Amino acid sequence: MKRTVPVILSAIFLALLSAVELVGAVAMVAAAIFSSHKELPPSPAPVPFGPSSTPILLFLLSVFAAGLAVWSILTLIGLVRLRSWARYSLLVIAGCMAGFGGIGALTMFAMPFLMNASEMPTGLDVHAMHTTFYIIGAV
C-alpha cells in the first residue's frame, strides 16, 4: 500500500510533536533541578502545596510529557509502517489535543472575568492583560 500525502503530513506532525514533548520533558527536569537548589523562605501560613513541592510536581510532569512523547513516537513508527492501529492512535492523540486545546481556550477567555482588578499589582495595565488573554485564547 502506498503512503498518501495526509499520512506523510501526519507523520511529520507527529515527529514535531514528539520533539516538542521531549524538549518540554527535559526543560521540566532542568527546572525541577534548579528550583530544588533554591533556599526558600518559610511560609507565614501552612499551605497544602507549598513551593517545596514544585520540584516533585515538575518531575511528575516531565514523566508525563516523556510518556506522551513515547506514545507519539510509537504511533509515528506505526504510521510509517502503515499499521491499522496507528490510525486509531492518531485519532486519539488528535482528540486529546482538541480537548485540551478547547479547555485551554475556555480558560483564557474566562480569566479576564475571574481576575479582580483590586488585587492587581500597581502599574499593571489590566486592559493589556485582558487583551493578552483573549489573543492567547483565540490562538
OpenMM code with the backbone's topology and positions (N, CA, C; nanometers):
from openmm import Vec3, app, unit

residues = "MET LYS ARG THR VAL PRO VAL ILE LEU SER ALA ILE PHE LEU ALA LEU LEU SER ALA VAL GLU LEU VAL GLY ALA VAL ALA MET VAL ALA ALA ALA ILE PHE SER SER HIS LYS GLU LEU PRO PRO SER PRO ALA PRO VAL PRO PHE GLY PRO SER SER THR PRO ILE LEU LEU PHE LEU LEU SER VAL PHE ALA ALA GLY LEU ALA VAL TRP SER ILE LEU THR LEU ILE GLY LEU VAL ARG LEU ARG SER TRP ALA ARG TYR SER LEU LEU VAL ILE ALA GLY CYS MET ALA GLY PHE GLY GLY ILE GLY ALA LEU THR MET PHE ALA MET PRO PHE LEU MET ASN ALA SER GLU MET PRO THR GLY LEU ASP VAL HIS ALA MET HIS THR THR PHE TYR ILE ILE GLY ALA VAL".split()
positions = [
    Vec3(0.0841, -0.1179, 0.0000),
    Vec3(0.0000, 0.0000, 0.0000),
    Vec3(0.0891, 0.1248, 0.0000),
    Vec3(0.0442, 0.2260, -0.0674),
    Vec3(0.1213, 0.3481, -0.0843),
    Vec3(0.0887, 0.4481, 0.0269),
    Vec3(0.1901, 0.5219, 0.0690),
    Vec3(0.1710, 0.6272, 0.1686),
    Vec3(0.1145, 0.7507, 0.0990),
    Vec3(-0.0002, 0.7966, 0.1455),
    Vec3(-0.0633, 0.9133, 0.0850),
    Vec3(-0.0093, 1.0409, 0.1494),
    Vec3(-0.0432, 1.1537, 0.0912),
    Vec3(0.0040, 1.2826, 0.1419),
    Vec3(-0.0454, 1.3083, 0.2850),
    Vec3(-0.1732, 1.2810, 0.3189),
    Vec3(-0.2144, 1.3017, 0.4576),
    Vec3(-0.1373, 1.2156, 0.5578),
    Vec3(-0.1009, 1.0940, 0.5185),
    Vec3(-0.0230, 1.0079, 0.6076),
    Vec3(0.1164, 1.0664, 0.6284),
    Vec3(0.1767, 1.1156, 0.5229),
    Vec3(0.3097, 1.1762, 0.5335),
    Vec3(0.3040, 1.3026, 0.6183),
    Vec3(0.2029, 1.3864, 0.5969),
    Vec3(0.1890, 1.5083, 0.6768),
    Vec3(0.1628, 1.4755, 0.8243),
    Vec3(0.0839, 1.3723, 0.8492),
    Vec3(0.0586, 1.3304, 0.9871),
    Vec3(0.1862, 1.2797, 1.0530),
    Vec3(0.2676, 1.2076, 0.9766),
    Vec3(0.3942, 1.1581, 1.0300),
    Vec3(0.4885, 1.2742, 1.0624),
    Vec3(0.4929, 1.3737, 0.9762),
    Vec3(0.5769, 1.4913, 1.0029),
    Vec3(0.5272, 1.5634, 1.1277),
    Vec3(0.3956, 1.5790, 1.1395),
    Vec3(0.3386, 1.6449, 1.2567),
    Vec3(0.3704, 1.5665, 1.3840),
    Vec3(0.3581, 1.4345, 1.3802),
    Vec3(0.3896, 1.3528, 1.4970),
    Vec3(0.5366, 1.3624, 1.5347),
    Vec3(0.6249, 1.3702, 1.4357),
    Vec3(0.7674, 1.3853, 1.4648),
    Vec3(0.7940, 1.5182, 1.5354),
    Vec3(0.7314, 1.6246, 1.4866),
    Vec3(0.7480, 1.7550, 1.5520),
    Vec3(0.6870, 1.7557, 1.6920),
    Vec3(0.5701, 1.6949, 1.7055),
    Vec3(0.5040, 1.6882, 1.8355),
    Vec3(0.5879, 1.6122, 1.9372),
    Vec3(0.6439, 1.4997, 1.8972),
    Vec3(0.7253, 1.4225, 1.9903),
    Vec3(0.8538, 1.4967, 2.0263),
    Vec3(0.9106, 1.5709, 1.9319),
    Vec3(1.0294, 1.6504, 1.9628),
    Vec3(0.9970, 1.7591, 2.0646),
    Vec3(0.8840, 1.8260, 2.0479),
    Vec3(0.8431, 1.9298, 2.1432),
    Vec3(0.8163, 1.8685, 2.2808),
    Vec3(0.7536, 1.7510, 2.2833),
    Vec3(0.7265, 1.6853, 2.4106),
    Vec3(0.8560, 1.6456, 2.4812),
    Vec3(0.9530, 1.5945, 2.4072),
    Vec3(1.0815, 1.5570, 2.4673),
    Vec3(1.1571, 1.6789, 2.5189),
    Vec3(1.1565, 1.7875, 2.4416),
    Vec3(1.2221, 1.9110, 2.4870),
    Vec3(1.1524, 1.9644, 2.6120),
    Vec3(1.0195, 1.9573, 2.6149),
    Vec3(0.9457, 2.0008, 2.7333),
    Vec3(0.9780, 1.9163, 2.8548),
    Vec3(0.9919, 1.7849, 2.8365),
    Vec3(1.0261, 1.6971, 2.9489),
    Vec3(1.1641, 1.7303, 3.0038),
    Vec3(1.2607, 1.7523, 2.9138),
    Vec3(1.3959, 1.7872, 2.9578),
    Vec3(1.3964, 1.9233, 3.0278),
    Vec3(1.3197, 2.0182, 2.9748),
    Vec3(1.3137, 2.1514, 3.0363),
    Vec3(1.2506, 2.1441, 3.1755),
    Vec3(1.1497, 2.0595, 3.1927),
    Vec3(1.0880, 2.0467, 3.3248),
    Vec3(1.1823, 1.9814, 3.4248),
    Vec3(1.2613, 1.8851, 3.3799),
    Vec3(1.3606, 1.8242, 3.4695),
    Vec3(1.4648, 1.9278, 3.5096),
    Vec3(1.5102, 2.0072, 3.4128),
    Vec3(1.6079, 2.1127, 3.4440),
    Vec3(1.5491, 2.2149, 3.5406),
    Vec3(1.4237, 2.2535, 3.5193),
    Vec3(1.3596, 2.3491, 3.6105),
    Vec3(1.3431, 2.2891, 3.7493),
    Vec3(1.3138, 2.1600, 3.7566),
    Vec3(1.2999, 2.0949, 3.8871),
    Vec3(1.4335, 2.0911, 3.9598),
    Vec3(1.5404, 2.0638, 3.8870),
    Vec3(1.6729, 2.0596, 3.9496),
    Vec3(1.7133, 2.1979, 3.9986),
    Vec3(1.6907, 2.3004, 3.9160),
    Vec3(1.7276, 2.4354, 3.9564),
    Vec3(1.6412, 2.4867, 4.0709),
    Vec3(1.5134, 2.4517, 4.0713),
    Vec3(1.4263, 2.5010, 4.1787),
    Vec3(1.4479, 2.4255, 4.3083),
    Vec3(1.5035, 2.3040, 4.3021),
    Vec3(1.5264, 2.2294, 4.4254),
    Vec3(1.6501, 2.2797, 4.4993),
    Vec3(1.7391, 2.3502, 4.4312),
    Vec3(1.8592, 2.4023, 4.4958),
    Vec3(1.8390, 2.5407, 4.5560),
    Vec3(1.7225, 2.5995, 4.5363),
    Vec3(1.6943, 2.7326, 4.5881),
    Vec3(1.6537, 2.7233, 4.7346),
    Vec3(1.7034, 2.8152, 4.8142),
    Vec3(1.6634, 2.8220, 4.9549),
    Vec3(1.5356, 2.9041, 4.9630),
    Vec3(1.4302, 2.8443, 5.0158),
    Vec3(1.3001, 2.9101, 5.0209),
    Vec3(1.2747, 2.9674, 5.1589),
    Vec3(1.2158, 3.0874, 5.1645),
    Vec3(1.1814, 3.1432, 5.2957),
    Vec3(1.0649, 3.0640, 5.3557),
    Vec3(1.0561, 3.0621, 5.4877),
    Vec3(0.9442, 2.9899, 5.5499),
    Vec3(0.8112, 3.0570, 5.5175),
    Vec3(0.7101, 2.9755, 5.4994),
    Vec3(0.5775, 3.0258, 5.4663),
    Vec3(0.5106, 3.0780, 5.5924),
    Vec3(0.4435, 3.1969, 5.5858),
    Vec3(0.3789, 3.2513, 5.7055),
    Vec3(0.2597, 3.1666, 5.7510),
    Vec3(0.1931, 3.1029, 5.6568),
    Vec3(0.0780, 3.0200, 5.6915),
    Vec3(0.0944, 2.8843, 5.6225),
    Vec3(0.0467, 2.7794, 5.6861),
    Vec3(0.0595, 2.6487, 5.6202),
    Vec3(-0.0271, 2.6410, 5.4949),
    Vec3(0.0326, 2.5904, 5.3885),
    Vec3(-0.0384, 2.5749, 5.2624),
    Vec3(-0.0314, 2.4282, 5.2222),
    Vec3(-0.1344, 2.3776, 5.1539),
    Vec3(-0.1323, 2.2358, 5.1194),
    Vec3(-0.0202, 2.1975, 5.0232),
    Vec3(0.0061, 2.2827, 4.9248),
    Vec3(0.1131, 2.2556, 4.8291),
    Vec3(0.2003, 2.3794, 4.8216),
    Vec3(0.3036, 2.3810, 4.8993),
    Vec3(0.3920, 2.4964, 4.9034),
    Vec3(0.4969, 2.4908, 4.7948),
    Vec3(0.5858, 2.5917, 4.7936),
    Vec3(0.6915, 2.5960, 4.6921),
    Vec3(0.7873, 2.4777, 4.7006),
    Vec3(0.7956, 2.4119, 4.8153),
    Vec3(0.8874, 2.2984, 4.8270),
    Vec3(0.8394, 2.1776, 4.7470),
    Vec3(0.7117, 2.1738, 4.7118),
    Vec3(0.6608, 2.0614, 4.6323),
    Vec3(0.6721, 2.0862, 4.4819),
    Vec3(0.7235, 2.2012, 4.4417),
    Vec3(0.7381, 2.2338, 4.2996),
    Vec3(0.8309, 2.1372, 4.2260),
    Vec3(0.9481, 2.1027, 4.2802),
    Vec3(1.0330, 2.0070, 4.2068),
    Vec3(0.9655, 1.8713, 4.1860),
    Vec3(0.8901, 1.8251, 4.2853),
    Vec3(0.8213, 1.6966, 4.2705),
    Vec3(0.7180, 1.7055, 4.1590),
    Vec3(0.6414, 1.8141, 4.1569),
    Vec3(0.5418, 1.8336, 4.0524),
    Vec3(0.6058, 1.8409, 3.9143),
    Vec3(0.7191, 1.9103, 3.9047),
    Vec3(0.7874, 1.9214, 3.7757),
    Vec3(0.8417, 1.7869, 3.7292),
    Vec3(0.8942, 1.7068, 3.8223),
    Vec3(0.9402, 1.5731, 3.7841),
    Vec3(0.8248, 1.4867, 3.7351),
    Vec3(0.7102, 1.4929, 3.8030),
    Vec3(0.5939, 1.4152, 3.7603),
    Vec3(0.5438, 1.4603, 3.6232),
    Vec3(0.5419, 1.5914, 3.6006),
    Vec3(0.5002, 1.6424, 3.4703),
    Vec3(0.5986, 1.6033, 3.3603),
    Vec3(0.7267, 1.5978, 3.3937),
    Vec3(0.8249, 1.5569, 3.2929),
    Vec3(0.8083, 1.4095, 3.2576),
    Vec3(0.7745, 1.3255, 3.3547),
    Vec3(0.7482, 1.1846, 3.3252),
    Vec3(0.6247, 1.1727, 3.2357),
    Vec3(0.5210, 1.2525, 3.2643),
    Vec3(0.4006, 1.2528, 3.1814),
    Vec3(0.4329, 1.2967, 3.0387),
    Vec3(0.5116, 1.4039, 3.0239),
    Vec3(0.5487, 1.4522, 2.8902),
    Vec3(0.6342, 1.3496, 2.8168),
    Vec3(0.7233, 1.2821, 2.8869),
    Vec3(0.8045, 1.1781, 2.8231),
    Vec3(0.7168, 1.0609, 2.7787),
    Vec3(0.6163, 1.0267, 2.8590),
    Vec3(0.5231, 0.9216, 2.8198),
    Vec3(0.4453, 0.9581, 2.6947),
    Vec3(0.4023, 1.0843, 2.6869),
    Vec3(0.3341, 1.1306, 2.5663),
    Vec3(0.4265, 1.1265, 2.4449),
    Vec3(0.5535, 1.1591, 2.4664),
    Vec3(0.6497, 1.1550, 2.3562),
    Vec3(0.6701, 1.0119, 2.3078),
    Vec3(0.6781, 0.9174, 2.4002),
    Vec3(0.6942, 0.7776, 2.3612),
    Vec3(0.5713, 0.7307, 2.2834),
    Vec3(0.4532, 0.7687, 2.3302),
    Vec3(0.3288, 0.7332, 2.2599),
    Vec3(0.3299, 0.7899, 2.1177),
    Vec3(0.3706, 0.9159, 2.1048),
    Vec3(0.3755, 0.9787, 1.9722),
    Vec3(0.4774, 0.9107, 1.8817),
    Vec3(0.5923, 0.8745, 1.9371),
    Vec3(0.6956, 0.8094, 1.8561),
    Vec3(0.6491, 0.6711, 1.8112),
    Vec3(0.5862, 0.5957, 1.9029),
    Vec3(0.5353, 0.4641, 1.8639),
    Vec3(0.4266, 0.4760, 1.7570),
    Vec3(0.3406, 0.5768, 1.7702),
    Vec3(0.2383, 0.5997, 1.6683),
    Vec3(0.3024, 0.6401, 1.5359),
    Vec3(0.4067, 0.7195, 1.5421),
    Vec3(0.4796, 0.7590, 1.4212),
    Vec3(0.5380, 0.6367, 1.3508),
    Vec3(0.5990, 0.5473, 1.4260),
    Vec3(0.6560, 0.4261, 1.3672),
    Vec3(0.5453, 0.3410, 1.3045),
    Vec3(0.4340, 0.3274, 1.3767),
    Vec3(0.3223, 0.2511, 1.3214),
    Vec3(0.2629, 0.3151, 1.1973),
    Vec3(0.2604, 0.4476, 1.1959),
    Vec3(0.2070, 0.5186, 1.0803),
    Vec3(0.2980, 0.5029, 0.9587),
    Vec3(0.4283, 0.5082, 0.9797),
    Vec3(0.5222, 0.4920, 0.8700),
    Vec3(0.5152, 0.3496, 0.8144),
    Vec3(0.4912, 0.2527, 0.9029),
    Vec3(0.4793, 0.1133, 0.8588),
    Vec3(0.3370, 0.0773, 0.8141),
    Vec3(0.2501, 0.1777, 0.8125),
    Vec3(0.1114, 0.1632, 0.7676),
    Vec3(0.0343, 0.0574, 0.8471),
    Vec3(0.0503, 0.0602, 0.9786),
    Vec3(-0.0256, -0.0297, 1.0656),
    Vec3(-0.1635, 0.0297, 1.0892),
    Vec3(-0.2647, -0.0547, 1.0975),
    Vec3(-0.4016, -0.0048, 1.1129),
    Vec3(-0.4245, 0.0567, 1.2504),
    Vec3(-0.3567, 0.0066, 1.3551),
    Vec3(-0.3766, 0.0612, 1.4892),
    Vec3(-0.3236, 0.2035, 1.5000),
    Vec3(-0.2279, 0.2411, 1.4146),
    Vec3(-0.1694, 0.3750, 1.4211),
    Vec3(-0.2718, 0.4820, 1.3839),
    Vec3(-0.3657, 0.4469, 1.2956),
    Vec3(-0.4699, 0.5441, 1.2591),
    Vec3(-0.5572, 0.5765, 1.3793),
    Vec3(-0.5917, 0.4724, 1.4548),
    Vec3(-0.6758, 0.4942, 1.5725),
    Vec3(-0.5997, 0.5694, 1.6821),
    Vec3(-0.4734, 0.5360, 1.6967),
    Vec3(-0.3908, 0.6073, 1.7940),
    Vec3(-0.3777, 0.7546, 1.7561),
    Vec3(-0.3640, 0.7806, 1.6265),
    Vec3(-0.3558, 0.9187, 1.5792),
    Vec3(-0.4865, 0.9942, 1.6066),
    Vec3(-0.5996, 0.9261, 1.5901),
    Vec3(-0.7285, 0.9890, 1.6213),
    Vec3(-0.7412, 1.0199, 1.7698),
    Vec3(-0.6921, 0.9306, 1.8550),
    Vec3(-0.6971, 0.9558, 1.9990),
    Vec3(-0.6070, 1.0732, 2.0358),
    Vec3(-0.4872, 1.0784, 1.9779),
    Vec3(-0.3964, 1.1910, 2.0029),
    Vec3(-0.4610, 1.3217, 1.9583),
    Vec3(-0.5212, 1.3210, 1.8400),
    Vec3(-0.5864, 1.4427, 1.7891),
    Vec3(-0.7042, 1.4827, 1.8778),
    Vec3(-0.7813, 1.3855, 1.9240),
    Vec3(-0.8924, 1.4157, 2.0139),
    Vec3(-0.8455, 1.4744, 2.1457),
    Vec3(-0.7369, 1.4192, 2.2003),
    Vec3(-0.6810, 1.4743, 2.3251),
    Vec3(-0.6307, 1.6175, 2.3048),
    Vec3(-0.5650, 1.6403, 2.1915),
    Vec3(-0.5161, 1.7754, 2.1639),
    Vec3(-0.6315, 1.8741, 2.1483),
    Vec3(-0.7375, 1.8308, 2.0802),
    Vec3(-0.8536, 1.9185, 2.0630),
    Vec3(-0.9211, 1.9451, 2.1974),
    Vec3(-0.9336, 1.8424, 2.2795),
    Vec3(-0.9971, 1.8595, 2.4101),
    Vec3(-0.9175, 1.9514, 2.5013),
    Vec3(-0.7861, 1.9265, 2.5116),
    Vec3(-0.7032, 2.0110, 2.5972),
    Vec3(-0.6929, 2.1529, 2.5414),
    Vec3(-0.6881, 2.1658, 2.4091),
    Vec3(-0.6860, 2.2994, 2.3492),
    Vec3(-0.8148, 2.3754, 2.3757),
    Vec3(-0.9294, 2.3054, 2.3688),
    Vec3(-1.0575, 2.3696, 2.3991),
    Vec3(-1.0671, 2.4139, 2.5439),
    Vec3(-1.0202, 2.3278, 2.6344),
    Vec3(-1.0210, 2.3646, 2.7768),
    Vec3(-0.9291, 2.4842, 2.8009),
    Vec3(-0.8128, 2.4838, 2.7354),
    Vec3(-0.7206, 2.5973, 2.7498),
    Vec3(-0.7790, 2.7262, 2.6952),
    Vec3(-0.8474, 2.7186, 2.5805),
    Vec3(-0.9083, 2.8382, 2.5222),
    Vec3(-1.0198, 2.8907, 2.6119),
    Vec3(-1.1033, 2.8020, 2.6638),
    Vec3(-1.2089, 2.8459, 2.7552),
    Vec3(-1.1510, 2.9097, 2.8813),
    Vec3(-1.0412, 2.8533, 2.9290),
    Vec3(-0.9766, 2.9108, 3.0466),
    Vec3(-0.9240, 3.0506, 3.0176),
    Vec3(-0.8622, 3.0685, 2.9014),
    Vec3(-0.8100, 3.2004, 2.8658),
    Vec3(-0.9223, 3.3033, 2.8493),
    Vec3(-1.0354, 3.2604, 2.7934),
    Vec3(-1.1474, 3.3525, 2.7788),
    Vec3(-1.2127, 3.3834, 2.9124),
    Vec3(-1.2046, 3.2921, 3.0098),
    Vec3(-1.2657, 3.3136, 3.1406),
    Vec3(-1.1768, 3.3946, 3.2341),
    Vec3(-1.0462, 3.3966, 3.2104),
    Vec3(-0.9533, 3.4640, 3.3019),
    Vec3(-0.9844, 3.6121, 3.3243),
    Vec3(-1.0177, 3.6912, 3.2211),
    Vec3(-1.0484, 3.8316, 3.2487),
    Vec3(-1.1674, 3.8486, 3.3433),
    Vec3(-1.2618, 3.7572, 3.3406),
    Vec3(-1.3772, 3.7673, 3.4298),
    Vec3(-1.3441, 3.7202, 3.5710),
    Vec3(-1.2441, 3.6335, 3.5824),
    Vec3(-1.2066, 3.5809, 3.7132),
    Vec3(-1.1063, 3.6699, 3.7857),
    Vec3(-1.0398, 3.7564, 3.7110),
    Vec3(-0.9405, 3.8445, 3.7735),
    Vec3(-1.0102, 3.9574, 3.8472),
    Vec3(-0.9581, 3.9894, 3.9624),
    Vec3(-1.0097, 4.1011, 4.0398),
    Vec3(-0.9110, 4.2166, 4.0259),
    Vec3(-0.9574, 4.3279, 3.9749),
    Vec3(-0.8685, 4.4419, 3.9491),
    Vec3(-0.8109, 4.4986, 4.0777),
    Vec3(-0.8779, 4.4812, 4.1900),
    Vec3(-0.8269, 4.5370, 4.3149),
    Vec3(-0.7065, 4.4590, 4.3666),
    Vec3(-0.6883, 4.3352, 4.3224),
    Vec3(-0.5761, 4.2550, 4.3681),
    Vec3(-0.4558, 4.2620, 4.2743),
    Vec3(-0.4637, 4.3420, 4.1698),
    Vec3(-0.3552, 4.3510, 4.0738),
    Vec3(-0.2443, 4.4401, 4.1277),
    Vec3(-0.1195, 4.4085, 4.0937),
    Vec3(-0.0090, 4.4953, 4.1345),
    Vec3(-0.0206, 4.6327, 4.0690),
    Vec3(0.0320, 4.7329, 4.1361),
    Vec3(0.0260, 4.8683, 4.0810),
    Vec3(0.1149, 4.8767, 3.9573),
    Vec3(0.0734, 4.9598, 3.8649),
    Vec3(0.1489, 4.9804, 3.7419),
    Vec3(0.1202, 4.8769, 3.6352),
    Vec3(0.0286, 4.7858, 3.6604),
    Vec3(-0.0046, 4.6819, 3.5639),
    Vec3(-0.1276, 4.7250, 3.4855),
    Vec3(-0.1175, 4.7198, 3.3534),
    Vec3(-0.2288, 4.7584, 3.2681),
    Vec3(-0.3265, 4.6418, 3.2568),
    Vec3(-0.4419, 4.6556, 3.3206),
    Vec3(-0.5405, 4.5475, 3.3241),
    Vec3(-0.5961, 4.5219, 3.1848),
    Vec3(-0.6176, 4.6264, 3.1065),
    Vec3(-0.6720, 4.6090, 2.9717),
    Vec3(-0.5745, 4.5324, 2.8819),
    Vec3(-0.4453, 4.5569, 2.8993),
    Vec3(-0.3463, 4.4834, 2.8212),
    Vec3(-0.3471, 4.3353, 2.8584),
    Vec3(-0.3645, 4.3054, 2.9870),
    Vec3(-0.3721, 4.1651, 3.0293),
    Vec3(-0.4964, 4.0976, 2.9730),
    Vec3(-0.6091, 4.1676, 2.9761),
    Vec3(-0.7326, 4.1111, 2.9206),
    Vec3(-0.7158, 4.0830, 2.7715),
    Vec3(-0.6563, 4.1776, 2.6998),
    Vec3(-0.6335, 4.1594, 2.5565),
    Vec3(-0.5407, 4.0413, 2.5313),
    Vec3(-0.4370, 4.0277, 2.6140),
    Vec3(-0.3451, 3.9158, 2.6001),
    Vec3(-0.4152, 3.7832, 2.6205),
    Vec3(-0.5004, 3.7742, 2.7218),
    Vec3(-0.5753, 3.6513, 2.7455),
    Vec3(-0.6663, 3.6182, 2.6269),
    Vec3(-0.7324, 3.7192, 2.5723),
    Vec3(-0.8217, 3.6961, 2.4581),
    Vec3(-0.7453, 3.6486, 2.3351),
    Vec3(-0.6276, 3.7074, 2.3118),
    Vec3(-0.5473, 3.6683, 2.1957),
    Vec3(-0.4959, 3.5260, 2.2117),
    Vec3(-0.4472, 3.4930, 2.3316),
    Vec3(-0.3994, 3.3564, 2.3561),
    Vec3(-0.5139, 3.2568, 2.3416),
    Vec3(-0.6302, 3.2909, 2.3924),
    Vec3(-0.7464, 3.2023, 2.3791),
    Vec3(-0.7872, 3.1822, 2.2344),
    Vec3(-0.7788, 3.2876, 2.1549),
    Vec3(-0.8149, 3.2757, 2.0133),
    Vec3(-0.7136, 3.1901, 1.9363),
    Vec3(-0.5881, 3.2049, 1.9719),
    Vec3(-0.4858, 3.1231, 1.9036),
    Vec3(-0.5019, 2.9781, 1.9424),
] * unit.nanometer
topology = app.Topology()
chain = topology.addChain("A")
for resn in residues:
    res = topology.addResidue(resn, chain)
    for name in ("N", "CA", "C"):
        topology.addAtom(name, app.Element.getBySymbol(name[0]), res)
